[in-house]
Structures are given as C-alpha cells and as structure tokens.
Amino acid sequence: MKHVLRLISATLVLALMSAAALAEPATLRLGYQTGDINTQTMYANAMHLFDDAGLKVELIAFPAGPAMLPALAAAQIDLAWMGEFPIVTGYANGMPIEMILIDRINTTNVRLVASPASGINSLADLKGKKIAVTIGSTSHQHIARALKMAGLKQEDVTLVNLQPGNMPAAYAAGQVDAAFTWEPNISIIENSGGKVIATTKSLGDITGVMLAARSEFTKEHPELVQKFLAAWEKSMQAAVAKPDDVRQYEAKRLGITVPEFSAMLTRMSAEYPDYKAQLTQDFLGVPGQESSARMMIHLKDIGDFLLAEKRINALPTDWSKIINTQPLQAYLAAKKS
C-alpha cells in the first residue's frame, strides 16, 4: 500500500511539474544594439507586454549589428534588431537569416559631423582628413557616396574604423576630424559643437532598423513570432498615443531627459510604418511581389557596395528569401478572422 501511495505521489509531483512547465511562457532571445535607439523594445520590456502575450523575452545586448551575426549563426539568439548591412552580409555569406519586420526607416539618423577646427565645411573639404566610420556598415557606404559626390576617392581620406560608441571619445580627443554614424552617438558629437556636413537624405539614400530572424526559428516557432508581433504592435500603438510615456525608458537607458530624447528623434526624421503599410511596395513589398519592393532594391544596392568593397565574396544567387513577409501576413489575417 505504501509503495502504491509513493507511486501516486510521484505521479502527482510529475504532473504538477509538467503543468508548471506548460504554464511557463516560452522564451525568445532578442539581440539589440546598445549603440542604437531601442525605444519600443525598452518600453515593451518595461511594461511587460511580452509577458502579457505569453512570451518571455531575454534581451541580449550587442555593441552593433555586425556583432550579432556570429550569435545568430550559432543559434545563441533568435531575433535581432539590426540595420540592413549586417542582414545582407550574413545572407550573402550563406547564413539562413531573413528580414521579417521594419522597426523604422530613417532619413537623417545617420549624419556626417565635422569638427569646426578641421576646416570641413563641405564634402570637398574631406580630402586629407581622418573620418570615423564603422567599416562594413551604413556609415561606410554613406562616406563612399559622399566622397563620390565630391569627386573624391576613399584613398583621398583616412577612414578610421570605430564602433559608434567609441566615436565621441575619439572625436573629443582630436583623433578624427569628423565622424559618420547614427544616434545616439552622433548627437553627442553634434552637441559638442560639431557641424553637420551630410545626412542619409542629402546623399539620396535611406536606412533603418529591421528585425532579422533565424529562418529556422520562424519556421519551427511561428507561434512565438506571432506573440512577439502582438506585443510589438501594442508598443507601436502606445508610441503614437502617449509618446513621452514610451520614450522614458530608452531615455533613461541613455542617461538623458525625455525632452532631450524627443529632440534626438526629431533629428532622426524616423518613420514607423504599421504592419499594413509594411506589406506595400514602399516597404517590404506586396505579398508575392517583394522582389520589386523598395526594400529589396535597397538591399541589392547594399550587396553591390559590399561586393565592391570586398566585404562579401559574392552576391546571393537567390535574393527571394532575404525578406519573409509570411509572419506579418499571418498576423494580419488572424486579426481579420
């Protein structure tokens, strides 16, 4: 009898443990950049929007997008907030990654700011100067565009390869004459007296921050991606309805006030397309027509640049899988039903 009771007790314990395990929200590992703006990520995390969606999100910090590629390749993170350059770099190198969401599109977030003491007042004045950029990133392509517009070559300047977070110190120490990077670090340089020489918009380009995913993850765990999209949409809606409340968490992380942070966002000229807008040719593309969408054209242009700079060995033979609109399609279809 005692033996039977022990078996029953053990069975009950195992059942309770199993129930507890089932009650635990699934975990999703999200990489983000400390050297970029993470407004809605920090708000969603602070307000437990992921938890409310039945999803446990582990935030993992990286200094910049390229640093996330090895972690994605090793399946140490599932999703990653990064720019287009690391996405194209990873995809061209055979990594099974895909873009599934746009956080924001920027036109003046990336800026070339020069020291007044450098004598740089125009793009032509860059000749012979030391310019901080992050090689293989948006700022690298931007400086190449800027030099071409001025009739200069990369050999006419000295490019100093720095992570965005290290640029303000190098600028303050006089180690570089100018810096080409994005928020929040470009504002630090600008606010110290630096002069804006060029922006993404003035160079005729766009840039942004996207959500990249391991293709295996989106395929094997579509329900987790759907929960993430639900939480993210609530964060997007809150950013419109009560912007100061949403911005306070990222402002705190950066050590600035909400008004200072809001001024930074204004300098970025950021656009935050909703899910429906993202599935148009202006962004990720109409389902089935992604190959002719503005984003695909933009990604291929980046691929050409990376190949010319020998940052990749070859262009992808098939670009069709770099953008995956299926998760967004499924989310919007579920909302309609």
Residue pairs with C-beta under 8 A, 6 or more apart in sequence:
24 56
25 51
25 54
25 55
25 56
26 54
26 55
26 56
26 221
26 223
26 224
26 227
27 55
27 56
27 57
27 58
28 50
28 55
28 56
28 57
28 58
28 78
28 79
28 221
28 224
28 228
29 57
29 58
29 60
29 76
29 77
29 78
29 79
30 41
30 57
30 58
30 59
30 60
30 77
30 78
30 79
30 80
30 81
31 60
31 61
31 62
31 68
31 71
31 72
31 77
31 79
31 80
31 81
31 82
32 38
32 41
32 59
32 60
32 61
32 62
32 80
32 81
33 61
33 62
33 63
33 64
33 65
33 68
33 81
33 82
34 61
34 62
34 63
34 165
35 63
35 64
35 163
35 164
35 165
35 184
35 185
36 64
36 81
36 164
36 182
36 183
36 184
36 209
37 109
37 183
37 184
37 209
37 250
37 264
37 265
37 268
38 81
38 250
38 253
39 239
39 246
39 247
39 249
39 250
39 265
40 103
40 232
40 235
40 236
40 239
40 246
41 59
41 81
41 235
42 249
42 250
42 253
43 49
43 235
43 238
43 239
43 245
43 246
43 247
43 249
43 250
44 50
44 57
44 231
44 232
44 234
44 235
45 57
45 59
45 249
46 249
47 235
47 238
49 231
49 232
49 234
49 235
50 56
50 57
50 227
50 228
50 231
52 231
52 234
53 227
53 228
53 230
53 231
54 227
55 224
55 227
55 228
55 231
57 228
60 71
60 76
60 77
62 68
62 71
62 80
63 163
63 164
63 165
64 134
64 137
64 163
64 164
65 80
65 82
65 83
65 85
65 86
65 87
65 137
66 85
66 86
66 89
66 134
66 136
66 137
68 77
68 80
68 82
68 86
68 212
69 86
69 89
69 90
69 95
71 77
71 80
72 80
72 90
72 95
72 97
72 212
72 214
73 90
73 95
75 214
75 216
77 214
78 213
78 214
78 217
78 221
78 224
79 211
79 212
79 213
79 214
79 217
79 225
79 228
80 211
80 212
80 213
81 103
81 209
81 210
81 211
81 212
82 209
82 210
82 212
83 137
83 138
83 207
83 208
83 209
83 210
84 99
84 138
84 207
84 208
84 210
84 298
84 299
84 302
85 136
85 137
85 138
85 140
85 141
85 302
85 306
86 137
86 212
87 97
87 99
87 210
87 212
87 299
87 322
88 299
88 302
88 303
88 306
88 312
88 322
89 136
89 306
89 311
89 312
90 97
90 212
91 97
91 98
91 316
91 321
91 322
92 303
92 306
92 307
92 312
92 314
92 315
92 316
93 312
93 313
96 214
96 215
96 216
97 212
97 213
97 214
97 215
98 212
98 213
98 215
98 218
98 321
98 322
98 323
98 324
99 210
99 211
99 212
99 284
99 295
99 299
99 322
99 323
99 324
100 211
100 212
100 213
100 218
100 225
100 324
100 325
100 327
100 328
101 210
101 211
101 229
101 232
101 278
101 327
101 328
102 208
102 209
102 210
102 211
102 273
102 278
102 283
102 284
102 295
103 208
103 209
103 210
103 211
103 272
104 208
104 209
104 270
104 271
104 272
105 206
105 207
105 208
105 270
105 271
105 273
105 283
106 182
106 200
106 206
106 207
106 208
106 209
106 268
106 269
106 270
106 271
107 199
107 200
107 201
107 206
107 269
107 271
108 199
108 200
108 201
108 267
108 268
108 269
109 182
109 183
109 186
109 200
109 207
109 267
109 268
109 269
109 270
110 138
110 139
110 142
110 180
110 181
110 182
110 186
110 199
110 200
110 207
111 180
111 181
111 182
111 186
111 190
111 196
111 198
111 199
111 200
111 267
112 131
112 142
112 143
112 146
112 178
112 179
112 180
112 196
112 197
112 198
112 199
113 178
113 179
113 180
113 186
113 189
113 190
113 194
113 195
113 196
113 197
114 120
114 121
114 125
114 129
114 177
114 178
114 194
114 195
114 197
115 171
115 174
115 177
115 178
115 193
115 194
115 195
116 193
116 194
116 195
117 174
118 125
118 129
118 177
118 178
119 125
120 126
120 129
120 177
120 178
120 195
120 197
121 195
121 197
122 150
122 197
123 146
123 147
123 149
123 150
123 152
123 197
123 198
124 150
124 151
124 152
126 146
126 147
126 150
126 152
126 156
126 157
126 178
126 197
127 150
127 152
127 156
127 157
128 156
128 157
129 157
129 158
129 177
129 178
130 157
130 158
130 160
130 175
130 176
130 177
130 178
131 143
131 157
131 158
131 159
131 160
131 176
131 177
131 178
131 179
131 180
132 160
132 162
132 167
132 170
132 171
132 176
132 178
132 179
132 180
132 181
133 139
133 140
133 142
133 143
133 159
133 160
133 161
133 162
133 179
133 180
133 181
134 140
134 161
134 162
134 163
134 164
134 181
135 159
135 161
135 311
136 306
136 309
136 311
138 182
138 200
138 207
139 180
139 181
139 182
140 159
140 309
141 205
141 302
141 305
142 180
142 198
142 200
142 203
142 205
143 154
143 157
143 159
143 180
144 154
144 305
144 309
145 203
145 204
145 205
146 180
146 197
146 198
146 203
147 153
147 154
147 156
147 157
149 203
160 170
160 175
160 176
162 170
162 176
162 179
164 181
164 182
164 185
164 186
165 185
167 176
167 179
167 181
167 185
167 186
167 189
168 179
168 185
168 188
168 189
168 192
170 176
170 179
171 178
171 179
171 189
171 192
171 194
172 192
178 194
178 197
179 185
179 186
179 189
179 194
180 198
182 207
183 264
183 267
183 268
184 254
184 256
184 264
187 264
187 267
190 196
190 267
200 206
200 207
201 269
206 294
206 298
213 225
213 324
215 321
215 324
217 224
217 225
218 225
218 324
218 326
218 327
222 327
222 330
225 327
226 327
226 330
226 331
226 334
229 275
229 327
229 328
229 331
230 331
233 274
233 275
233 331
235 246
236 272
236 274
238 245
238 246
239 246
239 247
239 272
243 262
244 258
244 262
247 258
247 261
247 262
247 265
248 258
250 261
251 257
251 258
251 260
251 261
254 261
256 264
273 282
273 283
275 328
275 331
275 332
276 332
277 283
278 284
278 325
278 328
279 285
279 286
279 287
279 325
279 328
279 329
279 332
280 286
280 293
281 289
281 292
281 293
281 294
282 293
282 294
283 293
283 294
283 295
284 290
284 293
284 295
284 323
284 325
284 328
285 291
285 292
285 293
285 295
285 296
285 323
285 325
286 293
287 325
287 329
290 296
290 320
290 323
290 325
291 319
291 320
293 323
295 323
296 319
296 322
296 323
299 319
299 322
299 323
300 319
303 312
303 315
303 316
303 319
304 315
306 312
307 314
307 315
316 322
